[in-house]
Amino acid sequence: MNNYNERLVCLLENAAESTFKALLEKKENFYYFAFLIDEAVSPYISAWSYEALENLISELKLDDEAEKLMYKWGICESMYVGYEHDVHFKAVDEFLQKNDIWSLSDDDFDSEFDVRLNSMEEALKRLDKKSLFGIGDDRKKIVITVEVVPPDYTNTARVQRLNPDDIIQEWLEFCSEPEE
């Protein structure tokens, strides 16, 4: 992994931890927690619980298994995409606004974007070490990831680094992108 920004990692760690704890207050069974970054270049979260997925499947009257899987791992389709962003990510957004990524040269933009991705990954690693996503068998119930939107092959490498192999097989089968 390339370098990361320690200050950004701390801000992201705090934001993700408070967001995930707020989600857990819903007393749902979460199986997916993702840091996302898109062309807006400011991180946000998405999460899925089995209850939210079942509600969506019922609401959309889905019976096709492939469609159900599309929604199961569809980070942008979750009702929890950007969950309470204004509450938990204010400090992250303020920090990132100080470094206007759009004013950088192409090479510097790419470097800064990588620093942001690596900082997001490091923040999730630290939260995992703090057992935020569970211990033992409980940890094997939730896939954590850092993803770029739209997806690319680097998402797969991050999913593999952040999770035990035995819990990501379905994600890999459905979501992994071929290497460019």
C-alpha positions in Angstrom: 0.0 0.0 0.0 1.2 3.5 -0.8 1.5 6.1 1.8 -1.4 7.6 3.6 -2.1 10.8 5.5 -2.1 10.2 9.2 -4.4 13.1 10.0 -6.9 12.0 7.4 -6.7 8.4 8.7 -7.6 9.6 12.2 -10.5 11.7 10.8 -11.8 8.8 8.7 -11.5 6.4 11.5 -13.5 8.6 13.8 -16.2 9.2 11.1 -16.5 5.6 10.1 -16.6 4.4 13.8 -19.3 6.8 14.7 -21.3 6.0 11.6 -21.1 2.3 12.1 -22.0 2.6 15.8 -25.0 4.7 14.8 -26.0 2.0 12.3 -25.7 -0.7 14.9 -28.2 1.1 17.1 -30.8 0.0 14.5 -30.4 -3.5 15.8 -30.1 -4.9 12.3 -27.7 -7.6 11.1 -25.1 -5.8 9.0 -23.1 -7.8 6.5 -21.4 -5.1 4.5 -19.7 -1.9 5.4 -17.9 0.1 2.7 -16.0 3.3 2.3 -16.7 4.8 -1.1 -15.0 7.4 -3.2 -16.2 8.7 -6.5 -15.5 11.6 -8.8 -16.5 14.0 -6.0 -13.3 12.6 -4.3 -14.7 12.9 -0.8 -15.2 9.6 1.1 -18.6 8.4 2.2 -20.0 5.1 3.5 -22.5 2.6 2.4 -23.7 -0.4 4.4 -26.2 -3.2 4.0 -28.1 -5.2 6.6 -30.0 -8.4 5.8 -33.2 -6.6 7.0 -32.7 -3.7 4.7 -32.0 -6.1 1.8 -35.1 -8.1 2.5 -37.2 -5.0 2.7 -35.9 -3.8 -0.7 -36.4 -7.2 -2.3 -39.9 -7.3 -1.0 -40.6 -3.7 -2.1 -39.2 -4.4 -5.6 -40.9 -7.8 -5.7 -37.7 -9.4 -6.8 -37.6 -13.2 -7.3 -34.6 -13.6 -9.6 -31.6 -14.7 -7.7 -29.1 -12.8 -9.9 -31.1 -9.6 -9.3 -31.1 -10.2 -5.6 -27.3 -10.6 -5.6 -27.0 -7.4 -7.6 -28.7 -5.6 -4.8 -27.0 -7.5 -2.0 -23.6 -6.2 -3.1 -24.8 -3.0 -4.7 -23.2 -0.3 -2.7 -25.0 2.6 -4.3 -28.4 0.9 -4.0 -28.3 0.7 -0.2 -30.7 2.8 1.8 -27.6 3.5 4.0 -25.4 5.0 1.3 -24.1 8.3 2.7 -25.7 7.5 6.0 -25.7 10.6 8.3 -22.7 12.0 6.3 -23.3 15.5 7.5 -23.2 14.4 11.1 -20.2 12.1 11.0 -18.0 13.3 8.1 -18.0 17.1 8.7 -14.3 17.1 9.9 -13.2 14.9 7.0 -14.9 17.1 4.4 -13.4 20.2 5.9 -9.9 18.7 6.0 -10.2 17.6 2.3 -11.5 21.0 1.2 -8.3 22.5 2.3 -6.5 20.5 -0.3 -8.3 21.3 -3.6 -7.6 18.2 -5.5 -9.1 19.7 -8.7 -6.3 22.3 -8.8 -3.6 19.7 -9.0 -1.8 18.5 -12.1 -2.9 15.1 -13.4 0.0 13.3 -11.7 -0.5 15.1 -8.4 -4.2 14.4 -8.6 -3.6 10.7 -9.0 -1.1 10.7 -6.1 -3.6 12.6 -3.9 -6.4 10.2 -4.9 -4.2 7.2 -3.9 -3.4 8.8 -0.6 -7.2 9.2 0.1 -7.8 5.6 -0.9 -4.9 4.3 1.2 -6.1 6.5 4.2 -9.6 5.0 3.9 -8.1 1.5 3.9 -5.9 2.2 6.8 -8.8 3.6 8.8 -10.8 0.4 8.3 -7.8 -1.7 9.2 -7.5 0.2 12.5 -11.2 -0.2 13.2 -11.0 -3.9 12.5 -8.1 -4.2 14.9 -10.3 -2.4 17.5 -12.9 -5.2 16.8 -15.5 -2.7 15.6 -16.7 -5.3 13.1 -16.7 -8.2 15.6 -14.3 -10.9 16.9 -14.0 -14.4 15.7 -17.2 -15.8 14.1 -18.9 -12.4 14.5 -16.1 -10.8 12.4 -16.8 -13.4 9.7 -20.3 -12.0 9.3 -19.4 -8.6 7.8 -17.4 -7.7 4.6 -15.6 -4.4 4.9 -14.2 -2.6 1.9 -12.9 0.5 0.3 -14.2 1.0 -3.2 -14.0 3.4 -6.0 -17.2 4.2 -7.9 -17.6 3.2 -10.6 -15.8 0.0 -9.6 -12.4 -1.0 -10.9 -10.0 -3.9 -10.3 -8.3 -2.2 -7.3 -11.5 -2.8 -5.3 -10.8 -6.5 -5.4 -7.3 -6.1 -3.9 -8.6 -4.0 -1.1 -11.4 -6.4 -0.3 -8.8 -9.2 -0.1 -6.5 -7.3 2.2 -9.3 -6.2 4.6 -11.1 -9.5 5.0 -10.6 -13.2 5.8 -10.7 -15.2 2.6 -13.6 -17.4 3.6 -16.1 -14.5 3.9 -15.5 -12.8 0.5 -16.0 -15.6 -1.9 -19.5 -14.4 -2.9 -18.3 -10.8 -3.2 -15.4 -11.9 -5.4 -17.7 -14.0 -7.7 -20.2 -11.2 -8.1 -18.2 -7.9 -7.8 -14.5 -8.4 -8.7 -13.4 -6.5 -11.7 -10.7 -7.8 -14.1 -7.3 -6.3 -13.9 -6.7 -3.6 -16.5 
